[in-house]
Amino acid sequence: MDTIQFIQDKENITKHEAIKKAENLIGNGKQAVIAQQLGFQELSIRQQIFAQHKPINMQSTRNLLLLLTACGLLVSCEKRKSWDLPPNMLFLQVKKDGAPLPDSLLSSIKVFYWKDGKKVNRPAANLTDSTLISPGTRYLGDKFGGQGLLASFYIGPGYEYYFEFPDGDIGTLQVEADSLSAEEGRKHRCFCRNPFTQVRFNGKVAPETSDIKEPGGKPIFLLEK
């Protein structure tokens, strides 16, 4: 998107009006460079601009380049509004007999799901992660150690996930999530477009734990073995 198109879209005006607005914003002597760089098809308008404002000095050119860069950044921000939110992360606290699972066991938990008859136990091959879930300390730091915390970017709606615990137990997990617009997501506590609405472990709804809080306000769901 060029500068004039950006002004035209933002102000809901004609291209000719956008050109005139750009002239007022930039000042005498700079609009000729705009016309030249954007390559308008309206040749008569371009010729009028060239005729009215010449020559162009180096300071004007430098200022214009700064303006074009700023406009480019604004356009880039406008385009990113639909995807600029980070993916949601699922946080789980695992307890056995009422006590958090030790950190030494958390890293041994394996998660997989079935897709098209094939067992999937890791993210896509082009990603560096080799497991679908990790101890929460990887993302939140050591101060969250000893609290049975797990975290995953890769668990989401659409599949039933199987948790293989070190003692041989296998649990099942299902996740439901909402779908928000970018604007709604920025206002949500998850700061994402797919907040989790429900987590079920072994068929039972997993409540949010009251033991610990994620610094950003994301929910932490409690899994009781």
N, CA, C and O of each residue as an XYZ file, in Angstrom:
900
protein
N       0.843     -1.191      0.000
C       0.000      0.000      0.000
C       0.876      1.237      0.000
O       1.809      1.315      0.798
N       0.601      2.250     -0.902
C       1.417      3.444     -0.932
C       0.864      4.497      0.015
O      -0.196      4.313      0.614
N       1.603      5.619      0.148
C       1.235      6.653      1.104
C      -0.121      7.265      0.782
O      -0.948      7.442      1.676
N      -0.358      7.592     -0.498
C      -1.618      8.216     -0.876
C      -2.784      7.267     -0.629
O      -3.836      7.683     -0.144
N      -2.592      5.968     -0.969
C      -3.641      4.989     -0.721
C      -3.931      4.877      0.767
O      -5.084      4.736      1.177
N      -2.872      4.940      1.574
C      -3.032      4.895      3.027
C      -3.898      6.046      3.516
O      -4.823      5.837      4.301
N      -3.600      7.282      3.047
C      -4.385      8.455      3.439
C      -5.817      8.327      2.931
O      -6.766      8.657      3.642
N      -5.968      7.844      1.693
C      -7.295      7.698      1.108
C      -8.161      6.735      1.914
O      -9.326      7.024      2.189
N      -7.599      5.606      2.288
C      -8.358      4.617      3.058
C      -8.693      5.118      4.453
O      -9.809      4.928      4.937
N      -7.712      5.766      5.105
C      -7.931      6.229      6.474
C      -8.978      7.334      6.536
O      -9.775      7.378      7.473
N      -8.984      8.229      5.545
C      -9.883      9.384      5.568
C     -11.163      9.152      4.771
O     -12.085      9.965      4.830
N     -11.227      8.028      4.013
C     -12.391      7.725      3.181
C     -12.660      8.856      2.194
O     -13.778      9.363      2.110
N     -11.634      9.243      1.452
C     -11.733     10.334      0.493
C     -11.236      9.851     -0.861
O     -10.701      8.749     -0.984
N     -11.423     10.706     -1.893
C     -10.967     10.337     -3.230
C      -9.455     10.438     -3.308
O      -8.816     11.035     -2.441
N      -8.876      9.840     -4.373
C      -7.427      9.886     -4.527
C      -6.949     11.321     -4.711
O      -5.905     11.707     -4.186
N      -7.725     12.114     -5.465
C      -7.322     13.510     -5.679
C      -7.287     14.261     -4.354
O      -6.363     15.031     -4.092
N      -8.307     14.030     -3.515
C      -8.340     14.673     -2.201
C      -7.188     14.190     -1.333
O      -6.617     14.950     -0.552
N      -6.855     12.906     -1.485
C      -5.737     12.359     -0.715
C      -4.427     13.014     -1.124
O      -3.571     13.288     -0.282
N      -4.274     13.264     -2.420
C      -3.058     13.926     -2.907
C      -2.939     15.321     -2.309
O      -1.872     15.732     -1.854
N      -4.050     16.032     -2.319
C      -4.030     17.393     -1.770
C      -3.725     17.374     -0.279
O      -3.017     18.246      0.225
N      -4.259     16.380      0.430
C      -3.990     16.280      1.866
C      -2.523     15.982      2.116
O      -1.923     16.500      3.057
N      -1.943     15.127      1.247
C      -0.519     14.826      1.384
C       0.316     16.078      1.151
O       1.324     16.295      1.824
N      -0.111     16.905      0.189
C       0.617     18.148     -0.077
C       0.625     19.052      1.145
O       1.642     19.650      1.495
N      -0.542     19.136      1.788
C      -0.642     19.990      2.979
C       0.201     19.457      4.123
O       0.796     20.223      4.879
N       0.248     18.117      4.245
C       1.013     17.512      5.336
C       2.510     17.654      5.132
O       3.254     17.897      6.083
N       2.938     17.508      3.927
C       4.370     17.459      3.656
C       4.961     18.849      3.454
O       6.082     19.115      3.886
N       4.213     19.740      2.800
C       4.730     21.087      2.588
C       5.268     21.261      1.184
O       5.466     20.296      0.447
N       5.498     22.506      0.835
C       5.959     22.814     -0.512
C       7.301     22.163     -0.816
O       8.201     22.125      0.023
N       7.409     21.650     -2.044
C       8.673     21.124     -2.531
C       8.841     19.643     -2.379
O       9.766     19.086     -2.970
N       7.960     18.928     -1.581
C       8.187     17.507     -1.315
C       7.222     16.608     -2.086
O       7.526     15.444     -2.344
N       6.051     17.154     -2.457
C       5.071     16.301     -3.094
C       5.506     15.785     -4.455
O       4.988     14.769     -4.918
N       6.444     16.460     -5.105
C       6.915     15.964     -6.392
C       7.584     14.615     -6.240
O       7.415     13.738     -7.087
N       8.350     14.436     -5.160
C       9.006     13.157     -4.918
C       7.971     12.078     -4.660
O       8.116     10.949     -5.130
N       6.925     12.418     -3.917
C       5.867     11.444     -3.668
C       5.270     10.979     -4.987
O       5.139      9.780     -5.236
N       4.906     11.949     -5.836
C       4.298     11.590     -7.113
C       5.222     10.716     -7.937
O       4.776      9.768     -8.582
N       6.506     11.032     -7.917
C       7.462     10.269     -8.707
C       7.619      8.859     -8.171
O       7.667      7.905     -8.948
N       7.699      8.707     -6.836
C       7.931      7.392     -6.240
C       6.701      6.499     -6.339
O       6.827      5.287     -6.516
N       5.515      7.086     -6.226
C       4.306      6.275     -6.230
C       3.821      5.979     -7.641
O       2.990      5.090     -7.825
N       4.314      6.695     -8.634
C       3.987      6.405    -10.020
C       2.511      6.505    -10.336
O       1.920      5.544    -10.829
N       1.903      7.646    -10.064
C       0.473      7.797    -10.305
C       0.143      7.619    -11.782
O       0.918      7.990    -12.663
N      -1.018      7.045    -12.023
C      -1.514      6.937    -13.383
C      -2.130      8.249    -13.843
O      -2.201      8.526    -15.040
N      -2.576      9.058    -12.877
C      -3.162     10.348    -13.223
C      -2.036     11.301    -13.616
O      -1.568     12.093    -12.798
N      -1.607     11.218    -14.869
C      -0.429     11.948    -15.317
C      -0.616     13.444    -15.207
O       0.323     14.167    -14.874
N      -1.826     13.917    -15.484
C      -2.037     15.361    -15.443
C      -1.846     15.907    -14.043
O      -1.294     16.993    -13.870
N      -2.295     15.171    -13.046
C      -2.116     15.604    -11.662
C      -0.638     15.634    -11.318
O      -0.155     16.570    -10.680
N       0.082     14.586    -11.752
C       1.512     14.517    -11.465
C       2.246     15.680    -12.124
O       3.139     16.278    -11.525
N       1.866     15.994    -13.350
C       2.532     17.091    -14.046
C       2.273     18.427    -13.359
O       3.144     19.295    -13.314
N       1.052     18.581    -12.819
C       0.742     19.811    -12.110
C       1.601     19.932    -10.850
O       2.095     21.010    -10.519
N       1.765     18.823    -10.166
C       2.584     18.851     -8.955
C       4.030     19.187     -9.301
O       4.665     20.002     -8.633
N       4.541     18.550    -10.353
C       5.915     18.822    -10.768
C       6.093     20.286    -11.157
O       7.100     20.917    -10.835
N       5.084     20.812    -11.861
C       5.211     22.178    -12.361
C       5.191     23.203    -11.233
O       5.862     24.232    -11.310
N       4.423     22.919    -10.190
C       4.248     23.881     -9.115
C       5.401     23.861     -8.121
O       5.665     24.873     -7.472
N       6.078     22.758     -7.988
C       7.056     22.626     -6.917
C       8.366     22.030     -7.431
O       8.493     20.812     -7.553
N       9.325     22.881     -7.729
C      10.662     22.452     -8.121
C      11.586     23.647     -7.932
O      11.123     24.784     -8.022
N      12.851     23.440     -7.679
C      13.485     22.134     -7.484
C      13.275     21.626     -6.065
O      12.668     22.313     -5.243
N      13.773     20.423     -5.771
C      13.671     19.828     -4.438
C      15.059     19.791     -3.826
O      15.991     19.280     -4.447
N      15.216     20.320     -2.627
C      16.537     20.301     -2.004
C      16.732     19.021     -1.198
O      15.789     18.262     -0.977
N      17.961     18.796     -0.767
C      18.289     17.542     -0.078
C      17.579     17.427      1.258
O      17.171     16.333      1.648
N      17.424     18.551      1.973
C      16.751     18.495      3.272
C      15.296     18.052      3.101
O      14.784     17.258      3.890
N      14.637     18.576      2.061
C      13.251     18.179      1.805
C      13.166     16.690      1.496
O      12.272     15.992      1.975
N      14.104     16.220      0.695
C      14.116     14.797      0.346
C      14.308     13.938      1.583
O      13.638     12.920      1.753
N      15.237     14.359      2.456
C      15.493     13.603      3.686
C      14.243     13.553      4.561
O      13.902     12.502      5.103
N      13.557     14.696      4.697
C      12.351     14.738      5.504
C      11.255     13.858      4.915
O      10.503     13.195      5.628
N      11.195     13.878      3.574
C      10.183     13.066      2.906
C      10.424     11.582      3.132
O       9.483     10.826      3.374
N      11.673     11.168      3.056
C      11.987      9.759      3.285
C      11.598      9.331      4.687
O      11.115      8.217      4.894
N      11.810     10.221      5.652
C      11.396      9.915      7.020
C       9.890      9.758      7.109
O       9.382      8.877      7.803
N       9.176     10.635      6.389
C       7.727     10.550      6.396
C       7.247      9.258      5.766
O       6.360      8.590      6.298
N       7.837      8.906      4.627
C       7.436      7.675      3.954
C       7.701      6.455      4.821
O       6.903      5.518      4.846
N       8.823      6.470      5.531
C       9.140      5.359      6.433
C       8.105      5.247      7.537
O       7.645      4.154      7.866
N       7.738      6.409      8.114
C       6.733      6.408      9.184
C       5.400      5.894      8.674
O       4.739      5.100      9.343
N       5.000      6.347      7.482
C       3.742      5.872      6.904
C       3.798      4.374      6.652
O       2.815      3.664      6.862
N       4.961      3.894      6.198
C       5.109      2.462      5.961
C       4.939      1.659      7.232
O       4.336      0.585      7.230
N       5.480      2.195      8.327
C       5.323      1.504      9.607
C       3.872      1.493     10.045
O       3.394      0.496     10.586
N       3.160      2.602      9.816
C       1.756      2.652     10.177
C       0.947      1.648      9.379
O       0.083      0.958      9.921
N       1.233      1.571      8.085
C       0.537      0.600      7.244
C       0.824     -0.810      7.716
O      -0.076     -1.647      7.785
N       2.102     -1.075      8.044
C       2.479     -2.398      8.529
C       1.710     -2.756      9.783
O       1.239     -3.883      9.933
N       1.583     -1.782     10.697
C       0.832     -2.030     11.929
C      -0.634     -2.304     11.623
O      -1.255     -3.175     12.232
N      -1.186     -1.539     10.658
C      -2.571     -1.758     10.284
C      -2.770     -3.174      9.764
O      -3.746     -3.837     10.117
N      -1.853     -3.639      8.930
C      -1.981     -4.968      8.343
C      -1.842     -6.054      9.394
O      -2.456     -7.114      9.268
N      -1.038     -5.809     10.442
C      -0.758     -6.853     11.424
C      -1.861     -7.018     12.449
O      -1.818     -7.955     13.247
N      -2.863     -6.122     12.450
C      -3.858     -6.179     13.508
C      -4.570     -7.516     13.575
O      -5.054     -7.897     14.640
N      -4.648     -8.234     12.472
C      -5.363     -9.495     12.469
C      -4.510    -10.651     12.981
O      -5.048    -11.724     13.255
N      -3.198    -10.469     13.119
C      -2.373    -11.602     13.543
C      -1.298    -11.235     14.549
O      -0.422    -12.050     14.836
N      -1.348    -10.019     15.094
C      -0.235     -9.593     15.923
C      -0.311    -10.106     17.349
O       0.562     -9.780     18.153
N      -1.327    -10.902     17.700
C      -1.402    -11.449     19.045
C      -0.662    -12.785     19.098
O      -0.710    -13.561     18.144
N       0.015    -13.050     20.202
C       0.746    -14.319     20.311
C      -0.214    -15.491     20.452
O      -1.361    -15.296     20.856
N       0.222    -16.695     20.131
C      -0.632    -17.870     20.333
C      -0.854    -18.101     21.824
O      -0.021    -17.736     22.654
N      -1.974    -18.703     22.142
C      -2.280    -18.969     23.547
C      -1.401    -20.109     24.063
O      -0.954    -20.965     23.299
N      -1.169    -20.100     25.351
C      -0.403    -21.168     25.986
C      -1.256    -21.813     27.071
O      -1.885    -21.125     27.875
N      -1.270    -23.130     27.083
C      -2.028    -23.871     28.078
C      -1.143    -24.154     29.288
O      -0.055    -24.714     29.152
N      -1.615    -23.764     30.474
C      -0.906    -24.038     31.724
C      -1.712    -25.042     32.536
O      -2.924    -24.896     32.695
N      -1.033    -26.058     33.046
C      -1.660    -27.106     33.837
C      -0.880    -27.317     35.128
O       0.351    -27.320     35.124
N      -1.593    -27.490     36.219
C      -0.954    -27.914     37.467
C      -1.360    -29.362     37.727
O      -2.548    -29.676     37.791
N      -0.386    -30.229     37.875
C      -0.657    -31.650     38.082
C      -0.428    -32.011     39.545
O       0.633    -31.747     40.111
N      -1.444    -32.619     40.139
C      -1.339    -33.058     41.535
C      -1.672    -34.546     41.638
O      -2.492    -35.079     40.891
N      -1.010    -35.184     42.584
C      -1.323    -36.573     42.910
C      -1.526    -36.671     44.412
O      -0.656    -36.297     45.198
N      -2.687    -37.179     44.793
C      -3.052    -37.263     46.218
C      -2.967    -35.895     46.882
O      -2.583    -35.789     48.047
N      -3.328    -34.841     46.139
C      -3.386    -33.499     46.694
C      -2.084    -32.730     46.709
O      -2.060    -31.559     47.089
N      -0.983    -33.378     46.295
C       0.328    -32.712     46.311
C       0.823    -32.507     44.879
O       0.619    -33.375     44.030
N       1.468    -31.374     44.598
C       1.997    -31.133     43.251
C       2.990    -32.214     42.852
O       3.801    -32.664     43.661
N       2.911    -32.618     41.599
C       3.853    -33.611     41.096
C       5.259    -33.015     41.093
O       5.435    -31.886     40.636
N       6.263    -33.738     41.589
C       7.630    -33.195     41.662
C       8.180    -32.831     40.282
O       7.817    -33.436     39.274
N       9.058    -31.835     40.261
C       9.669    -31.403     39.008
C      10.413    -32.546     38.313
O      10.474    -32.603     37.084
N      10.971    -33.445     39.104
C      11.739    -34.552     38.526
C      10.870    -35.465     37.672
O      11.376    -36.172     36.800
N       9.553    -35.452     37.921
C       8.645    -36.297     37.155
C       7.970    -35.545     36.014
O       7.539    -36.154     35.034
N       7.878    -34.225     36.139
C       7.176    -33.446     35.120
C       7.803    -33.613     33.739
O       7.100    -33.773     32.741
N       9.125    -33.574     33.695
C       9.813    -33.670     32.398
C       9.705    -35.062     31.788
O      10.032    -35.254     30.617
N       9.248    -36.034     32.576
C       9.107    -37.404     32.066
C       7.713    -37.679     31.514
O       7.475    -38.743     30.942
N       6.793    -36.735     31.677
C       5.435    -36.919     31.156
C       5.458    -36.800     29.636
O       6.026    -35.858     29.083
N       4.841    -37.755     28.977
C       4.772    -37.737     27.514
C       3.328    -37.533     27.081
O       2.401    -38.083     27.676
N       3.154    -36.740     26.044
C       1.819    -36.438     25.527
C       1.767    -36.798     24.049
O       2.708    -36.530     23.303
N       0.654    -37.412     23.629
C       0.471    -37.719     22.216
C      -1.016    -37.658     21.869
O      -1.873    -37.625     22.751
N      -1.300    -37.645     20.577
C      -2.673    -37.740     20.081
C      -2.656    -38.485     18.752
O      -1.602    -38.691     18.151
N      -3.835    -38.881     18.310
C      -3.948    -39.618     17.051
C      -4.501    -38.709     15.961
O      -5.492    -38.008     16.169
N      -3.853    -38.727     14.797
C      -4.301    -37.935     13.656
C      -4.211    -38.790     12.401
O      -3.135    -39.257     12.028
N      -5.346    -38.989     11.759
C      -5.401    -39.802     10.537
C      -4.770    -41.173     10.749
O      -4.064    -41.690      9.883
N      -5.037    -41.750     11.915
C      -4.534    -43.081     12.219
C      -3.077    -43.146     12.627
O      -2.535    -44.233     12.828
N      -2.436    -41.989     12.751
C      -1.029    -41.953     13.134
C      -0.848    -41.294     14.498
O      -1.528    -40.323     14.831
N       0.063    -41.829     15.264
C       0.371    -41.291     16.589
C       1.294    -40.081     16.446
O       2.358    -40.166     15.831
N       0.874    -38.960     17.020
C       1.661    -37.723     16.968
C       2.109    -37.388     18.384
O       1.278    -37.180     19.268
N       3.419    -37.336     18.601
C       3.933    -37.066     19.944
C       4.921    -35.894     19.981
O       5.616    -35.694     20.978
N       4.978    -35.126     18.895
C       5.860    -33.963     18.870
C       5.295    -32.931     17.893
O       4.473    -33.274     17.042
N       5.721    -31.684     18.003
C       5.276    -30.659     17.051
C       5.835    -30.939     15.656
O       6.534    -31.929     15.438
N       5.517    -30.062     14.731
C       5.995    -30.215     13.362
C       7.515    -30.323     13.336
O       8.199    -29.753     14.186
N       8.034    -31.052     12.363
C       9.469    -31.339     12.303
C      10.323    -30.085     12.134
O      11.500    -30.082     12.493
N       9.728    -29.010     11.583
C      10.512    -27.794     11.373
C      10.613    -26.933     12.627
O      11.229    -25.867     12.597
N      10.017    -27.381     13.725
C      10.102    -26.654     14.994
C      11.159    -27.294     15.885
O      11.434    -28.490     15.791
N      11.742    -26.474     16.748
C      12.832    -26.977     17.591
C      12.335    -27.836     18.746
O      13.067    -28.702     19.225
N      11.107    -27.611     19.201
C      10.587    -28.413     20.310
C      10.398    -29.860     19.877
O       9.957    -30.138     18.762
N      10.733    -30.761     20.766
C      10.602    -32.183     20.453
C       9.461    -32.838     21.224
O       9.195    -34.024     21.032
N       8.783    -32.092     22.089
C       7.659    -32.626     22.856
C       6.493    -31.647     22.788
O       6.667    -30.464     22.496
N       5.305    -32.167     23.064
C       4.110    -31.329     23.022
C       3.896    -30.548     24.303
O       3.080    -29.627     24.337
N       4.607    -30.898     25.344
C       4.426    -30.228     26.633
C       5.764    -30.176     27.363
O       6.631    -31.025     27.154
N       5.923    -29.162     28.229
C       7.184    -28.974     28.956
C       6.887    -28.503     30.373
O       5.793    -28.005     30.637
N       7.840    -28.652     31.291
C       7.668    -28.073     32.622
C       7.459    -26.560     32.518
O       8.090    -25.894     31.698
N       6.580    -26.036     33.346
C       6.256    -24.614     33.287
C       7.425    -23.700     33.584
O       7.428    -22.540     33.171
N       8.419    -24.210     34.296
C       9.581    -23.378     34.611
C      10.338    -22.959     33.359
O      11.065    -21.966     33.381
N      10.182    -23.688     32.288
C      10.848    -23.325     31.036
C      10.400    -21.946     30.566
O      11.180    -21.204     29.968
N       9.150    -21.608     30.836
C       8.594    -20.346     30.359
C       8.463    -19.301     31.469
O       8.564    -18.103     31.207
N       8.241    -19.748     32.699
C       7.987    -18.809     33.788
C       9.143    -18.663     34.761
O       9.110    -17.787     35.625
N      10.156    -19.494     34.642
C      11.312    -19.361     35.518
C      11.275    -20.305     36.709
O      10.260    -20.933     37.010
N      12.414    -20.379     37.371
C      12.583    -21.335     38.468
C      11.707    -21.038     39.677
O      11.455    -21.930     40.487
N      11.242    -19.804     39.812
C      10.411    -19.479     40.984
C       9.080    -20.247     40.964
O       8.380    -20.318     41.974
N       8.744    -20.819     39.802
C       7.531    -21.622     39.713
C       7.834    -23.117     39.836
O       6.968    -23.954     39.580
N       9.047    -23.439     40.223
C       9.409    -24.835     40.426
C       8.729    -25.417     41.652
O       8.342    -24.690     42.566
N       8.588    -26.729     41.661
C       8.004    -27.406     42.813
C       6.504    -27.266     42.935
O       5.939    -27.581     43.982
N       5.842    -26.798     41.879
C       4.392    -26.575     41.967
C       3.613    -27.394     40.940
O       2.432    -27.147     40.697
N       4.297    -28.377     40.341
C       3.602    -29.277     39.429
C       3.107    -28.624     38.158
O       2.076    -29.021     37.616
N       3.824    -27.631     37.678
C       3.342    -26.814     36.564
C       3.854    -27.321     35.213
O       5.050    -27.548     35.030
N       2.918    -27.493     34.273
C       3.227    -27.844     32.894
C       2.721    -26.742     31.969
O       1.799    -26.005     32.318
N       3.325    -26.633     30.793
C       2.907    -25.608     29.831
C       3.045    -26.142     28.414
O       3.925    -26.951     28.121
N       2.152    -25.670     27.534
C       2.199    -26.126     26.147
C       1.614    -25.082     25.208
O       0.556    -24.508     25.468
N       2.335    -24.847     24.098
C       1.822    -24.050     22.995
C       1.038    -24.919     22.005
O       0.339    -24.390     21.141
N       1.149    -26.245     22.126
C       0.730    -27.146     21.062
C      -0.574    -27.891     21.339
O      -1.126    -28.521     20.436
N      -1.068    -27.828     22.560
C      -2.317    -28.499     22.896
C      -3.474    -27.531     22.673
O      -3.460    -26.406     23.173
N      -4.469    -27.977     21.923
C      -5.609    -27.126     21.627
C      -6.829    -27.940     21.259
O      -6.810    -29.167     21.358
N      -7.896    -27.270     20.833
C      -9.135    -27.976     20.492
C      -8.958    -28.903     19.297
O      -8.054    -28.729     18.480
N      -9.843    -29.888     19.217
C      -9.886    -30.734     18.034
C      -9.374    -32.143     18.224
O      -9.665    -33.011     17.400
N      -8.620    -32.404     19.281
C      -8.060    -33.737     19.492
C      -8.213    -34.149     20.952
O      -8.377    -33.314     21.841
N      -8.154    -35.452     21.172
C      -8.056    -35.974     22.528
C      -6.583    -36.296     22.769
O      -5.970    -37.048     22.010
N      -6.031    -35.727     23.818
C      -4.610    -35.889     24.119
C      -4.432    -36.926     25.226
O      -5.205    -36.978     26.182
N      -3.400    -37.746     25.073
C      -3.111    -38.794     26.042
C      -1.846    -38.425     26.817
O      -0.803    -38.135     26.230
N      -1.956    -38.440     28.124
C      -0.833    -38.141     29.016
C      -0.294    -39.445     29.580
O      -0.998    -40.173     30.280
N       0.961    -39.731     29.268
C       1.628    -40.916     29.807
C       2.484    -40.487     30.990
O       3.462    -39.760     30.816
N       2.130    -40.925     32.175
C       2.857    -40.556     33.381
C       3.951    -41.572     33.682
O       3.867    -42.723     33.251
N       4.973    -41.155     34.416
C       6.097    -42.057     34.707
C       5.696    -43.338     35.432
O       6.378    -44.356     35.315
N       4.587    -43.296     36.185
C       4.172    -44.496     36.924
C       3.351    -45.447     36.061
O       2.868    -46.467     36.552
N       3.190    -45.120     34.776
C       2.456    -45.999     33.879
C       1.012    -45.604     33.652
O       0.365    -46.130     32.746
N       0.489    -44.688     34.457
C      -0.883    -44.231     34.264
C      -1.008    -43.439     32.960
O      -0.066    -42.775     32.529
N      -2.175    -43.522     32.349
C      -2.476    -42.736     31.158
C      -3.765    -41.966     31.391
O      -4.790    -42.554     31.737
N      -3.715    -40.653     31.202
C      -4.896    -39.808     31.344
C      -5.237    -39.172     30.008
O      -4.390    -39.053     29.123
N      -6.501    -38.765     29.879
C      -6.935    -38.119     28.642
C      -7.291    -36.657     28.908
O      -7.776    -36.304     29.984
N      -7.044    -35.833     27.922
C      -7.285    -34.395     28.054
C      -7.989    -33.874     26.803
O      -7.568    -34.156     25.681
N      -9.057    -33.118     27.005
C      -9.729    -32.412     25.912
C      -9.778    -30.927     26.258
O      -9.941    -30.540     27.416
N      -9.635    -30.117     25.228
C      -9.590    -28.669     25.417
C     -10.602    -28.003     24.493
O     -10.735    -28.373     23.327
N     -11.309    -27.023     25.027
C     -12.206    -26.198     24.226
C     -11.724    -24.756     24.296
O     -11.202    -24.309     25.317
N     -11.906    -24.037     23.196
C     -11.438    -22.651     23.141
C     -12.411    -21.791     22.359
O     -13.145    -22.281     21.501
N     -12.407    -20.526     22.660
C     -13.234    -19.551     21.952
C     -12.464    -19.022     20.745
O     -11.277    -19.309     20.592
N     -13.127    -18.261     19.896
C     -12.476    -17.625     18.752
C     -12.815    -16.144     18.780
O     -13.974    -15.770     18.598
N     -11.818    -15.300     19.006
C     -12.027    -13.866     19.161
C     -11.401    -13.094     18.012
O     -10.494    -13.576     17.333
N     -11.898    -11.905     17.816
C     -11.241    -10.992     16.885
C      -9.972    -10.477     17.543
O      -9.777    -10.644     18.747
N      -9.111     -9.848     16.751
C      -7.876     -9.313     17.309
C      -8.176     -8.263     18.377
O      -7.502     -8.214     19.406
N      -9.181     -7.427     18.136
C      -9.532     -6.389     19.104
C     -10.035     -7.012     20.402
O      -9.665     -6.569     21.489
N     -10.879     -8.040     20.290
C     -11.374     -8.717     21.487
C     -10.237     -9.413     22.215
O     -10.171     -9.394     23.444
N      -9.340    -10.027     21.450
C      -8.222    -10.740     22.060
C      -7.305     -9.837     22.844
O      -6.775    -10.244     23.878
N      -7.103     -8.614     22.376
C      -6.228     -7.684     23.097
C      -6.815     -7.278     24.435
O      -6.086     -6.868     25.339
N      -8.139     -7.391     24.567
C      -8.790     -7.022     25.827
C      -8.954     -8.213     26.763
O      -9.240     -8.041     27.948
N      -8.776     -9.412     26.235
C      -8.968    -10.620     27.043
C      -7.751    -10.858     27.929
O      -6.646    -10.427     27.601
N      -7.952    -11.541     29.044
C      -6.841    -11.766     29.973
C      -5.756    -12.665     29.404
O      -4.622    -12.646     29.883
N      -6.095    -13.462     28.375
C      -5.064    -14.310     27.767
C      -4.241    -13.538     26.739
O      -3.198    -14.023     26.300
N      -4.693    -12.344     26.347
C      -4.064    -11.558     25.285
C      -3.813    -12.455     24.080
O      -2.684    -12.588     23.607
N      -4.881    -13.060     23.598
C      -4.793    -13.995     22.484
C      -6.147    -14.056     21.799
O      -7.118    -13.465     22.272
N      -6.209    -14.772     20.687
C      -7.461    -14.875     19.954
C      -8.192    -16.192     20.200
O      -9.295    -16.387     19.691
N      -7.593    -17.096     20.974
C      -8.217    -18.399     21.211
C      -8.164    -18.772     22.688
O      -7.517    -19.757     23.044
N      -8.837    -18.002     23.565
C      -8.799    -18.322     24.997
C      -9.467    -19.663     25.298
O     -10.484    -20.017     24.702
N      -8.882    -20.384     26.221
C      -9.449    -21.675     26.605
C     -10.706    -21.447     27.449
O     -10.707    -20.645     28.383
N     -11.766    -22.163     27.100
C     -13.019    -22.037     27.843
C     -13.272    -23.226     28.754
O     -13.979    -23.110     29.755
N     -12.692    -24.374     28.405
C     -12.868    -25.545     29.260
C     -11.771    -26.570     28.994
O     -11.346    -26.774     27.856
N     -11.329    -27.204     30.067
C     -10.372    -28.314     29.979
C     -10.967    -29.489     30.747
O     -11.437    -29.333     31.874
N     -10.943    -30.652     30.130
C     -11.455    -31.860     30.778
C     -10.327    -32.871     30.877
O      -9.624    -33.143     29.905
N     -10.170    -33.424     32.081
C      -9.146    -34.440     32.326
C      -9.829    -35.704     32.790
O     -10.536    -35.710     33.797
N      -9.610    -36.788     32.040
C     -10.280    -38.064     32.321
C     -11.800    -37.893     32.395
O     -12.473    -38.504     33.226
N     -12.317    -37.048     31.505
C     -13.766    -36.858     31.414
C     -14.348    -35.848     32.376
O     -15.527    -35.511     32.266
N     -13.556    -35.350     33.322
C     -14.061    -34.401     34.311
C     -13.521    -33.000     34.038
O     -12.374    -32.835     33.622
N     -14.357    -31.998     34.276
C     -13.939    -30.613     34.065
C     -12.811    -30.275     35.024
O     -12.932    -30.480     36.232
N     -11.721    -29.762     34.491
C     -10.575    -29.359     35.312
C     -10.770    -27.895     35.743
O     -10.831    -27.008     34.892
N     -10.864    -27.643     37.026
C     -11.056    -26.257     37.477
C      -9.750    -25.471     37.412
O      -8.673    -26.046     37.253
N      -9.856    -24.173     37.535
C      -8.653    -23.361     37.660
C      -8.091    -23.548     39.068
O      -8.835    -23.549     40.049
N      -6.792    -23.702     39.154
C      -6.178    -23.866     40.469
C      -6.142    -22.538     41.211
O      -6.076    -21.470     40.602
N      -6.185    -22.622     42.521
C      -6.094    -21.421     43.354
C      -4.719    -21.310     44.008
O      -4.449    -20.353     44.734
N      -3.850    -22.291     43.750
C      -2.534    -22.319     44.399
C      -1.579    -21.279     43.830
O      -0.866    -20.605     44.574
N      -1.571    -21.153     42.512
C      -0.590    -20.290     41.863
C      -1.276    -19.459     40.783
O      -2.334    -19.828     40.273
N      -0.660    -18.344     40.448
C      -1.176    -17.448     39.422
C      -0.114    -17.240     38.350
O       1.055    -16.999     38.652
N      -0.544    -17.336     37.087
C       0.348    -17.013     35.978
C       0.518    -15.499     35.930
O      -0.478    -14.780     36.010
N       1.737    -14.988     35.804
C       1.982    -13.540     35.893
C       1.140    -12.704     34.941
O       0.764    -11.580     35.275
N       0.839    -13.235     33.760
C       0.070    -12.472     32.798
C      -1.440    -12.605     32.967
O      -2.203    -11.948     32.259
N      -1.869    -13.438     33.888
C      -3.303    -13.595     34.140
C      -3.949    -14.769     33.448
O      -5.161    -14.953     33.567
N      -3.181    -15.579     32.722
C      -3.754    -16.746     32.057
C      -4.216    -17.769     33.101
O      -3.626    -17.859     34.178
N      -5.263    -18.537     32.794
C      -5.720    -19.552     33.752
C      -4.725    -20.706     33.836
O      -4.036    -21.019     32.865
N      -4.661    -21.328     34.998
C      -3.892    -22.557     35.201
C      -4.879    -23.617     35.648
O      -5.495    -23.494     36.706
N      -5.032    -24.661     34.839
C      -6.029    -25.683     35.110
C      -5.430    -26.816     35.941
O      -4.289    -27.232     35.735
N      -6.229    -27.294     36.876
C      -5.757    -28.305     37.829
C      -6.123    -29.704     37.347
O      -7.289    -30.004     37.090
N      -5.097    -30.562     37.228
C      -5.288    -31.962     36.893
C      -5.011    -32.796     38.125
O      -3.902    -32.780     38.657
N      -6.022    -33.526     38.581
C      -5.868    -34.380     39.763
C      -5.735    -35.821     39.311
O      -6.646    -36.365     38.686
N      -4.588    -36.452     39.629
C      -4.382    -37.865     39.314
C      -5.069    -38.753     40.360
O      -5.008    -39.979     40.265
